[in-house]
């Protein structure tokens, strides 16, 4: 049976959402810089996205790009600036509206596109309602999760209802960067966020979910860690040692942990393949019963432009 290519990390701006961002006068907003190019700005005036081809917002152009590249299927998501950056009422409205746009794209191009749900994380109760709707009515295949919510880490208790529902629905979540928690440091040392801050922020997000007990509390959670896992693959040995020295021993006063985490699992990196795929799952530290670190499936993913897609190989 022939294999097909599945891109699990890519982004689409529904045209009406992009038009809305262009029309905004306060951050976040977008500005058109050419016939098919835009710059997107987050609060603080930092550029967080470069749109440089029509396929980022035009589905017909996107299909042409995918066909030229030999890419079969994409699981699409909204990206920064997303609805969670907007004022609450606008964020709720645009989360619903963009999810509806993604659902229409999936319907119009069956087998070519699937979608992650974008949520108004700044309003957790509304985010839960929207996730329920997206799962029941729109058939989403996962959840788009940014590396922090307007400066709040993902393990904060206010986000528990979202994690609880993701766990119940057994939906994977894509961890994608946003304006990093280290933004002021990046500004001080004059390093673009995209160069270092983004990969550091997703790494802190995933590690903090592990070390603050979220994966233990919700054992069905599955993460897709974008950009080849950020910095996590290079820190595996240190993560194992830190878990043993701090989390598992109870030496650190973990705010989230109701009881001392039970160290378990092997902490092994398991590579599904070594050649063509651009995603490799790893066993992190979240649950299990042996002697070193808990385990949870987390995939590393690397994005590409439509003409140079990232590829995860799967059977149709």
C-alpha positions, -999 to 999 in steps of 0.1 A, spaced: 0 0 0 14 34 -10 23 58 17 11 94 18 27 125 32 9 142 62 21 177 73 11 180 110 25 216 115 14 243 91 -7 274 93 -36 291 74 -50 325 79 -87 325 68 -91 355 45 -117 373 67 -95 369 98 -65 384 79 -87 412 67 -98 418 102 -62 420 115 -53 444 87 -81 467 98 -71 468 134 -55 499 148 -43 484 181 -20 454 186 -23 427 175 -27 437 138 -14 430 103 -2 452 75 0 444 38 35 449 24 30 436 -12 5 419 -35 7 386 -15 28 396 15 19 408 50 36 414 84 18 405 116 25 424 149 18 413 184 13 435 215 45 455 220 50 461 183 71 430 176 67 412 142 56 377 149 47 364 114 58 370 79 33 361 52 51 358 19 29 338 -5 -8 335 -14 -10 299 0 -9 312 35 -45 325 30 -57 313 -4 -67 276 -4 -66 273 -42 -31 286 -43 -22 264 -13 -34 233 -31 -13 242 -62 17 245 -39 10 212 -22 6 194 -55 38 208 -68 56 196 -37 40 162 -37 23 167 -4 -10 148 2 -25 161 34 -22 189 59 -35 193 94 -40 231 94 -40 255 124 -43 292 131 -10 308 141 1 340 158 -14 365 163 -43 341 172 -77 348 188 -62 343 223 -42 376 219 -74 396 213 -97 413 239 -119 386 254 -151 392 235 -133 396 202 -112 365 209 -142 344 216 -159 356 184 -129 350 162 -120 317 177 -155 305 166 -154 321 133 -119 309 123 -128 273 134 -159 275 112 -136 286 83 -113 257 89 -142 233 89 -154 246 56 -119 242 42 -119 205 54 -153 200 38 -143 217 5 -111 196 2 -118 162 17 -87 142 24 -64 172 17 -71 192 48 -79 185 84 -79 210 113 -67 218 148 -91 237 170 -81 273 179 -94 283 213 -99 316 232 -75 306 260 -79 340 277 -114 328 286 -110 292 297 -147 285 303 -155 297 268 -125 277 254 -140 245 269 -173 253 252 -156 259 219 -135 227 221 -167 207 228 -183 223 197 -152 218 175 -151 181 185 -188 174 182 -198 195 152 -166 203 133 -146 170 136 -113 186 146 -83 163 149 -64 182 176 -59 214 195 -36 244 187 -18 254 219 5 283 222 35 282 244 20 307 269 -13 326 272 -5 363 271 24 357 296 7 329 317 23 295 317 1 266 305 2 247 338 -17 274 357 -48 260 374 -71 282 354 -64 261 323 -72 228 340 -107 226 325 -92 227 290 -66 200 297 -93 179 314 -115 180 283 -86 174 259 -77 144 281 -113 131 280 -116 136 242 -82 121 236 -72 149 213 -35 156 207 -23 192 209 3 211 188 26 233 209 35 264 189 54 295 199 40 329 207 56 360 222 80 343 246 81 346 283 117 357 278 107 386 255 123 413 276 156 393 277 155 388 239 149 425 235 178 434 258 203 411 240 188 421 206 181 386 194 150 381 172 123 360 190 122 336 160 159 328 163 159 317 199 130 328 220 104 307 202 122 274 205 130 282 242 94 291 249 79 259 235 106 239 254 97 256 287 60 250 280 64 213 274 88 208 303 67 228 327 36 207 318 56 177 327 73 189 359 41 205 372 21 174 370 -3 181 341 6 149 322 3 129 354 -31 143 362 -43 139 326 -26 107 313 -43 107 279 -27 140 268 -5 137 237 17 166 225 32 175 191 61 197 199 68 219 169 101 228 154 117 194 161 110 196 198 127 229 203 156 224 227 141 194 244 160 167 224 193 182 235 183 183 272 171 147 276 199 136 300 195 168 320 158 164 322 162 129 336 187 141 361 165 171 371 135 149 375 154 126 398 171 154 417 141 178 421 107 166 411 108 130 421 127 136 453 103 163 464 133 187 469 116 214 449 84 231 461 63 224 431 33 247 431 10 224 411 19 190 426 -7 178 451 16 150 462 52 143 454 54 130 418 61 93 414 92 88 393 86 63 366 92 52 331 124 49 311 129 84 297 141 67 265 140 85 231 122 62 207 127 70 171 99 58 148 123 61 119 157 75 110 153 87 74 125 105 56 101 116 83 106 150 99 89 140 131 102 117 158 83 107 190 100 108 223 91 94 257 89 124 281 83 125 318 47 123 328 35 89 339 45 53 345 57 30 372 94 22 370 124 40 385 135 70 365 109 92 348 73 92 337 65 87 301 42 103 276 42 104 238 54 137 224 63 141 187 88 165 173 76 184 142 93 208 118 73 232 96 80 241 60 65 265 35 40 248 12 66 243 -15 90 226 10 66 207 33 75 189 65 65 153 61 53 126 85 48 93 67 16 75 73 -6 49 56 -37 63 40 
